[in-house]
Amino acid sequence: MLQLRPNCECCNRDLPPEALEARICSFECTFCADCADTRLKGICPNCGGELVRRPVRPAAKLLNNPASTERVFKPQGCASE
């Protein structure tokens, strides 16, 4: 099950479970759409994988399957513009 991490690894922007602008790779590294598109050009800086829109977990399912609260913030690992 996806962790639904709460923030962008590059800019630390909050990405709640319902965020349509969240992007992930196959290892669940998480970025906002702005960083994914402009800074990273759609490629995960951690694994080299494709960044795609993170699915939204239905609110009713969050009760028994909550989103992660662990923040990952690695601005030094993000490509600069």
N, C-alpha and C positions, 0 to 999 in steps of 0.2 A: 504494500500500500504506500502511496506517495506520502512523503513527510509534510508537504505543504509548508516549506520554510517561510518564516515571517518577514524576510527582508532581502534586499538586493545585496549580493556579495560585493559589488563595486562601490555603490554610493550609499548604502545602508538605508535606502528608502523602504518604508513599510509596505509590505505586500500581504494584506489580509487574505484569508482563504478564498474570498469571492473576487479577488482582483483579476481583471481580464488582461492587465498589462504585465502579468508575471510570465517569465520565460524560464524553461528548464532544459537540461540536457538529460541523457539517459542515466546519469549518475545523480540526478536531482539537484545539481548545482543550480542555484536560483538567482535570476537577475531581473531587473525591471526592463520593460520594452525599450526605453530610451538607451540604457547602457548596452543592451543586447544588440540593438540596431546600429547605434552610432559608434560606440567605443569598441565593441567586440565583433562587429560585422557578422553577427549570427553564429559565431563559433565560440564554444566554451573555452576560456583560457586555462582551465584545469585539465581537461581531458581531450580537447580538440573536437568534441562532438557538436552536433547541430543543436542550436537553441530553438525550441518550439514553444507555443503557448501552453502554459500549464492548465490542465483541466480544472474546472471548478467543482468542488465536492458539494453536493446538495446540503443545505443547512441542517436538515433533519439527521443526516448521517454524521455531522460534526459532533453531535452529542456523544455518541459511542466511539467515534473515530476522530478525535480532535486533531487539529493542525499542530505542527511542531512549534515549540516556543524557543528553540535553540537558534540563536542568531549567528550567522557566519558572515564575517566582514573582512575582506581581504583586498583593500584598495590597491595594495602594492602589486597584486597579481593581475590587475586589469590593464589591458592595452590602452595606451593613451591615444588621443585623437591626432 
